[in-house]
Amino acid sequence: MGAPRPELSPTARILVEGSYIIIYEPMPYGIFVVAVVYGGRDPENWL
C-alpha cells in the first residue's frame, strides 16, 4: 500500500496519513510499525 523506501531498509514502506508519516515493514503476520512521525518535522532530524 505504501511507497517502497529501500534507502531505509530493503522492505521498508511509508504511508502519509493526514499530517503524519508512518514508516513500516510488511511481515508475514501483518505489519511492523517502525515509526509514526509528525510530517511537519525536518526529516534530517528523525531519519
C-alpha angles and dihedrals in degrees: 000000000000128000116272115249107192091169088069098040136331091258102028120127133182131214125192113214115177107305094344135089116210117200113197145156123222114239131188090253098042129292137324111220108216099180144346110207132182105248094224092069123099106259092216088067098054107028 
